[in-house]
Amino acid sequence: MTEMIVTNNLSKSFGDNLAVDKLSILIPAGEVFGLLGPNGAGKTTTIRMLSSLIGPTGGEAFVAGFEVGKNDYDIRKNIGILTEAPGMYDRLSAERNLAFFASMYEVKDVPGQIEKYLRMLGLWDRRKEEVGKFSKGMKQKLAIARALLHEPQVLFLDEPTSGLDPEASLLVREFIQELRHAGRTIVICTHNLNEADRLCDRIAVFKSHLLALDSPANLRRQLYGRTVVFHLAEANEKFRGVVEAKEFVQEAKLAEGKLIVTLDDPEIHNPELIRVLVEQGAEIRFVGELRRKLEDVYLHFVNASSNSENNNEHN
C-alpha cells in the first residue's frame, strides 16, 4: 500500500514552546486519518506543517511523495485544506469565490469544476448569491468545495463540522465518506469524537507527542477487551459460574437480569457460551455487544499523559 503521508520525528517549536514533539506516522493512500487531542495539543500546527504553510524545526515529512520544506509548491498543488474559519470573500458570490481560487490553482475546466462541487454540496441554486448572506453551514460547504476544485490527492480538514446544525453536519460526513470511496487521503482534525469514530480508519491521540495510534476498534480492544451482554429471562449465579469457567472468558458478572461477559473473539466463542447457557436452563432473550465510547479511550490516554507530566514535575 502506497504511503501518502510520512513523518519522521517531525517537530515544531515556537520559541520555548514545543508544539509538536518528534511525531512519526505513516498514512497510506485512501485512508481517513483522525488527529485527536485537547486544545493546544499541536494538531493544527501539524496540519499547517504538512500543508507547507509553516516549516518544521526538526525531523522531516513527505506528502504525496514531496518533502516538506523542499517541495512546498508541489505539495500545495496536490493538497486541499479546510481551515476552521472558512475565509471567503463575503461580497463575492459563491461562484465568483470559487472561480478566483480555481484560477490560483490553474484549474483547467473552471465552470465544470465549480458546478460539479456546488451540486454535490447542495449549493448550485445559491451560486449567484453573495457569500456574506450564507449561513455558517453553507460557508463551510463552500470552503470544502474550494478545497476540492483542483482534485487534490490529500485533503486536510480542520474541524469540518464545527458549529454546524445536524443536517449540515450529516451532509458533510456523507460527503467525506464519498471522498473516501473515491480513494482520497483525508486527515481530519476534530474534537467531535463521535464523528471521528464514524469516519476514521485510524486515529492518533495526540498531545504535542503521539499517545496512541490505531483504529478505534483496536484501541477499545487493547484497553477494555470485548464485552458481550446476554439478556436473560432470569439471572442466576450458576449461569455466571459456567461462563466464567471458560478459559477464553476474562470476566463474567450479573447485573439487572443481564450476564455481562468480557472475552476474546466473540464471533468465535459466542456460540459455545449460548450452548452452555441453554444447557444450564437459561432463557436467552437477546445477545448484544457493549461498545465503549471513543471518548473513554481518548480520556484514558490524555489523562494518563497528564498524570505522567504531573509526576515528572514533582520528581
C-alpha positions in Angstrom: 0.0 0.0 0.0 1.4 3.4 -1.0 2.1 5.8 1.8 0.7 9.2 1.1 1.9 11.0 4.2 5.1 10.1 6.1 6.6 12.0 9.1 9.8 11.1 10.8 10.4 12.8 14.2 8.5 15.9 12.9 8.8 18.7 15.4 7.8 22.3 15.7 8.8 24.9 18.4 7.6 28.5 18.8 10.4 30.0 21.0 10.5 27.9 24.1 7.1 26.3 23.4 7.4 22.8 21.9 4.2 22.5 19.9 4.9 19.2 18.1 7.5 16.7 19.5 9.0 14.0 17.3 5.9 12.9 15.5 6.3 9.8 13.4 3.3 8.4 11.4 2.6 6.7 8.1 -0.7 7.4 6.4 -1.5 5.2 3.4 -3.3 6.4 0.3 -7.1 6.3 0.7 -7.2 6.3 4.5 -9.3 8.7 6.6 -7.0 9.6 9.5 -8.1 11.4 12.6 -5.9 13.7 14.8 -7.5 13.9 18.2 -6.2 15.9 21.2 -7.1 18.8 23.6 -6.7 22.5 22.7 -3.1 23.4 22.3 -2.0 19.8 21.6 -0.4 20.7 18.3 -3.0 19.3 15.9 -3.5 22.4 13.8 0.3 23.1 13.8 0.8 19.6 12.4 -1.7 20.2 9.6 0.0 23.5 8.8 3.4 21.8 8.6 2.0 19.0 6.4 0.4 21.7 4.2 3.7 23.5 3.8 2.2 26.6 5.4 4.9 26.6 8.1 8.2 24.9 8.2 9.2 22.3 10.9 12.1 23.0 13.3 13.1 19.3 13.4 12.5 16.0 11.6 11.1 15.5 8.2 7.8 15.0 6.4 6.6 13.8 3.0 3.2 14.4 1.4 2.2 12.8 -1.9 5.9 12.0 -2.4 7.1 15.5 -1.9 9.3 16.7 1.0 8.0 19.5 3.3 10.4 22.4 3.2 11.9 21.4 -0.1 9.0 20.8 -2.5 6.4 23.1 -0.9 5.0 24.3 -4.2 4.3 20.7 -5.4 2.8 19.9 -2.0 0.3 22.8 -2.2 -0.7 21.8 -5.7 -1.5 18.3 -4.5 -3.4 19.0 -1.3 -6.7 20.7 -0.4 -7.2 22.3 3.0 -10.2 23.4 5.1 -9.3 25.6 7.9 -11.6 26.1 10.9 -12.6 29.6 9.6 -13.8 29.3 6.0 -12.2 32.6 4.9 -14.3 33.5 1.9 -14.9 36.9 0.3 -18.3 38.0 1.6 -19.1 40.5 -1.2 -18.5 38.0 -3.9 -20.9 35.3 -5.0 -20.2 31.6 -4.3 -19.5 31.1 -8.0 -17.0 34.1 -8.2 -15.3 33.0 -4.9 -14.6 29.5 -6.4 -13.6 31.0 -9.7 -11.0 33.1 -8.0 -9.5 30.3 -6.1 -9.7 27.9 -9.1 -7.6 30.4 -11.1 -4.9 30.3 -8.4 -4.7 26.5 -8.7 -4.7 26.7 -12.5 -7.8 24.5 -12.8 -8.5 23.8 -16.4 -12.3 23.4 -16.5 -13.2 26.1 -14.0 -17.0 26.3 -14.8 -17.3 22.5 -14.8 -15.5 22.0 -11.5 -17.5 24.8 -9.9 -20.8 23.2 -11.0 -19.6 19.7 -10.0 -18.9 20.6 -6.4 -21.6 23.1 -5.8 -24.2 20.5 -7.0 -22.6 17.8 -4.8 -22.8 20.0 -1.8 -26.3 21.4 -2.4 -25.3 24.9 -3.2 -25.8 25.1 -7.0 -29.1 27.0 -6.7 -27.4 29.6 -4.5 -24.3 30.2 -6.7 -25.2 33.8 -7.6 -25.7 35.0 -4.1 -23.2 36.9 -2.0 -21.4 34.6 0.4 -21.9 37.2 3.2 -25.6 36.2 3.2 -24.7 32.5 3.7 -25.2 30.6 7.0 -22.1 29.2 8.7 -23.0 25.7 7.3 -23.3 27.0 3.8 -19.9 28.8 4.1 -18.4 25.6 5.4 -19.7 23.6 2.5 -18.4 26.2 0.1 -15.0 26.0 1.7 -15.0 22.3 1.2 -15.8 22.8 -2.5 -12.9 25.3 -2.7 -10.6 22.7 -1.2 -11.5 20.2 -3.9 -11.7 22.2 -7.1 -8.2 21.1 -8.2 -8.9 17.4 -7.4 -6.1 17.1 -4.7 -4.8 13.7 -3.7 -4.7 14.7 0.0 -7.4 16.6 1.9 -6.8 18.3 5.3 -10.0 19.1 7.2 -9.7 21.2 10.4 -12.9 20.8 12.5 -15.1 20.2 9.3 -18.4 20.2 11.2 -17.7 22.8 13.9 -20.7 24.9 14.6 -22.9 23.2 12.0 -26.5 22.1 12.6 -27.2 18.4 12.5 -28.5 18.4 8.9 -25.4 20.2 7.6 -23.1 18.0 9.7 -24.7 14.9 8.2 -24.2 16.2 4.7 -20.5 16.9 5.4 -20.0 13.5 6.9 -21.6 11.8 4.0 -19.5 13.8 1.6 -16.3 12.8 3.4 -17.5 9.1 3.0 -17.9 9.7 -0.7 -14.4 11.1 -0.9 -13.0 8.1 0.9 -14.7 5.7 -1.5 -13.1 7.7 -4.3 -9.7 7.0 -2.9 -8.8 10.4 -1.4 -6.5 10.5 1.6 -8.1 12.6 4.3 -6.7 13.9 7.5 -9.4 15.2 10.0 -8.5 17.3 13.0 -11.6 17.3 15.3 -12.9 17.5 18.8 -16.0 15.6 17.8 -15.1 12.1 19.0 -18.4 10.5 17.7 -17.6 11.9 14.3 -14.1 10.6 14.4 -15.4 7.2 15.4 -17.7 7.0 12.4 -15.4 8.4 9.8 -11.8 7.5 10.6 -10.0 4.3 9.7 -7.3 5.1 12.3 -6.9 7.8 14.9 -3.9 9.4 16.6 -4.4 10.6 20.1 -2.0 13.5 20.3 -0.8 15.9 23.0 2.4 17.5 21.5 3.6 13.9 21.1 1.9 10.8 20.0 0.0 9.0 22.8 -1.8 6.3 20.8 -2.3 5.2 17.2 -4.7 2.6 15.8 -8.2 2.0 14.6 -10.9 3.0 17.2 -11.9 -0.7 17.4 -8.4 -1.9 18.1 -7.8 0.8 20.8 -11.0 -0.2 22.5 -10.0 -3.9 22.4 -6.5 -3.1 23.8 -7.9 -1.2 26.7 -11.1 -3.0 27.5 -11.4 -6.2 25.6 -14.7 -7.2 24.0 -17.9 -7.3 26.2 -21.0 -9.3 25.2 -24.3 -8.8 27.0 -26.7 -11.8 27.4 -30.2 -10.6 28.2 -31.8 -13.3 30.3 -35.3 -14.1 31.4 -33.9 -14.8 34.8 -30.4 -14.1 36.2 -28.9 -17.0 38.1 -25.4 -17.2 39.7 -24.9 -20.7 38.1 -25.0 -19.1 34.7 -22.2 -16.7 35.6 -20.2 -19.6 37.0 -20.3 -21.9 34.0 -19.4 -19.0 31.7 -16.6 -17.7 33.8 -15.1 -21.2 33.9 -14.3 -21.0 30.1 -10.6 -20.2 29.5 -11.4 -17.6 26.9 -13.6 -15.6 29.3 -11.8 -12.8 31.2 -14.7 -11.7 33.4 -18.4 -12.5 33.8 -20.9 -10.7 36.1 -24.6 -10.4 36.6 -26.4 -7.1 36.6 -30.2 -6.3 36.3 -31.1 -9.5 34.5 -28.1 -9.4 32.2 -25.0 -11.6 32.1 -22.1 -9.3 31.1 -19.1 -11.2 29.7 -15.7 -9.9 28.7 -13.9 -12.3 26.4 -11.7 -12.8 23.3 -13.2 -13.1 19.8 -17.0 -13.1 20.5 -17.6 -14.2 16.9 -15.8 -17.4 17.6 -16.8 -18.1 21.2 -20.4 -16.8 21.5 -22.0 -20.0 20.0 -20.3 -22.1 22.8 -21.4 -19.7 25.5 -25.0 -19.8 24.2 -24.9 -23.6 24.1 -23.7 -24.0 27.7 -26.2 -21.4 29.0 -29.1 -23.1 27.3 -27.9 -26.5 28.7 -28.0 -24.9 32.2 -31.6 -23.8 31.6 -31.0 -20.1 30.7 -33.7 -18.5 28.6 -31.7 -16.0 26.4 -33.9 -13.2 25.1 -31.2 -11.1 23.3 -27.4 -11.0 22.8 -25.6 -7.8 22.1 -22.1 -6.3 22.4 -21.3 -3.5 24.8 -19.5 -0.9 22.9 -17.2 1.5 24.7 -17.3 5.1 23.6 -14.3 6.5 21.8 -14.4 9.2 24.5 -13.4 6.6 27.1 -10.4 5.7 25.0 -9.4 9.3 24.4 -9.7 10.3 28.0 -7.7 7.3 29.1 -4.7 8.3 27.1 -5.0 12.0 27.6 -5.4 11.7 31.4 -2.6 9.2 31.6 -0.3 11.7 29.8 -1.4 14.5 32.2 -0.7 12.3 35.2 2.7 11.4 33.9 3.6 15.0 33.3 2.4 16.0 36.8 4.5 13.2 38.3 7.6 14.3 36.4 7.1 17.8 37.6 7.0 16.6 41.3 10.0 14.3 40.9 
